[in-house]
């Protein structure tokens, strides 16, 4: 998680946009709900309640962040979009709207998204290594 630098207003704005992305495909599954709860916990936002009418204001708030923080926010929101292993066209529209609000070009967004996908691959490899059964053949010295 790269969002520890956000203040409380920016953290709530992030949660608003994360909620928008989660609800974009019309299905909020358990994994997505867990992800949102974990973000709220990590950013110490208690009692967060999604208000769809606040999305434009949230986007405007986050667009005022320094460039590096905007890139971190974009990466995290892309991560939210794919946490259910599926990127809906409405989620892509929301990400494109965020891209425009942040003043990013497609090259930057592709690079940030690639980093997130690479990170997910590393997490999967770590999980596989940690949970792999022992070999039935013992190594000899």
C-alpha positions in Angstrom: 0.0 0.0 0.0 1.4 3.3 -1.1 -1.1 5.7 0.4 0.3 6.3 3.9 1.0 9.9 2.9 -2.6 10.9 2.3 -4.4 13.1 4.8 -7.8 12.3 6.1 -9.6 14.3 3.4 -7.6 12.7 0.6 -8.0 9.2 2.2 -11.8 9.6 2.2 -11.6 10.8 -1.4 -9.6 7.7 -2.3 -12.2 5.5 -0.6 -15.0 7.2 -2.5 -13.3 6.5 -5.8 -12.4 2.9 -4.8 -16.0 2.4 -3.9 -17.1 3.8 -7.2 -14.8 1.4 -9.0 -16.0 -1.5 -6.9 -19.6 -0.7 -7.7 -19.0 0.0 -11.4 -19.5 -3.6 -12.6 -22.8 -3.8 -10.5 -21.4 -6.6 -8.4 -19.6 -6.1 -5.0 -18.0 -9.5 -4.1 -16.5 -10.4 -0.8 -13.0 -9.9 -2.0 -13.7 -6.3 -3.1 -15.5 -5.6 0.2 -12.4 -6.9 2.1 -10.1 -4.7 0.0 -12.1 -1.6 0.7 -12.3 -2.4 4.4 -8.5 -3.0 4.6 -7.9 0.4 2.9 -10.1 2.1 5.3 -8.4 0.4 8.3 -4.9 1.1 6.9 -5.7 4.8 6.4 -7.5 5.1 9.7 -10.8 6.1 8.2 -13.6 5.0 10.5 -17.2 4.9 9.6 -16.7 5.5 5.9 -19.9 5.6 3.9 -19.9 5.7 0.1 -21.7 8.6 -1.4 -21.9 8.3 -5.2 -22.6 12.1 -5.5 -19.2 12.8 -4.0 -17.2 11.1 -6.8 -16.5 14.3 -8.8 -15.4 16.2 -5.7 -13.2 13.2 -4.7 -11.6 13.2 -8.1 -11.0 16.9 -7.9 -9.5 16.6 -4.4 -7.1 13.9 -5.5 -6.2 15.8 -8.7 -4.6 18.5 -6.5 -2.1 16.0 -5.1 1.6 16.2 -6.0 2.5 14.1 -9.2 4.1 11.2 -7.3 1.1 10.8 -5.0 -1.3 10.9 -7.9 0.6 8.1 -9.5 0.4 6.1 -6.3 -3.3 6.7 -6.1 -3.8 5.6 -9.7 -1.9 2.4 -9.1 -3.9 1.6 -6.0 -7.2 2.3 -7.8 -6.2 0.1 -10.7 -5.4 -2.5 -8.2 -9.0 -2.1 -6.8 -10.4 -2.5 -10.3 -8.7 -5.8 -10.9 -8.9 -7.3 -7.4 -11.9 -9.4 -8.5 -9.7 -10.7 -11.4 -11.9 -8.9 -13.9 -11.8 -5.4 -15.3 -15.2 -4.2 -16.3 -15.7 -1.6 -19.1 -17.2 0.7 -16.5 -14.2 0.4 -14.3 -12.0 1.3 -17.3 -14.2 4.4 -17.9 -13.7 5.4 -14.3 -9.9 4.9 -14.6 -9.9 6.9 -17.8 -11.8 9.7 -16.1 -9.2 9.6 -13.3 -6.4 9.6 -15.9 -7.8 12.8 -17.4 -8.4 14.5 -14.1 -4.8 13.7 -13.1 -3.4 14.9 -16.5 -1.7 11.5 -17.2 -1.1 10.2 -20.7 -1.8 6.6 -21.8 1.9 5.8 -21.5 2.1 6.7 -17.9 -1.1 4.7 -17.1 0.1 1.6 -18.9 3.4 1.8 -17.0 1.6 2.1 -13.7 -0.8 -0.7 -14.5 2.0 -2.9 -15.7 3.7 -2.4 -12.3 0.6 -3.5 -10.5 0.2 -6.6 -12.7 3.9 -7.4 -12.1 3.4 -7.0 -8.3 0.3 -9.3 -8.4 2.5 -11.9 -10.3 5.2 -11.7 -7.6 2.5 -12.1 -4.8 1.2 -15.2 -6.6 4.7 -16.7 -6.9 5.3 -16.0 -3.2 2.0 -17.6 -2.2 2.8 -20.6 -4.4 6.3 -21.0 -2.9 5.0 -20.7 0.6 2.2 -23.2 0.2 3.8 -25.7 -2.1 4.0 -29.3 -0.7 7.3 -30.8 0.1 8.8 -32.9 -2.5 8.3 -36.7 -2.0 12.0 -37.2 -2.9 14.3 -36.0 -0.2 17.5 -34.2 -1.3 20.7 -36.0 -0.4 23.9 -34.3 0.6 
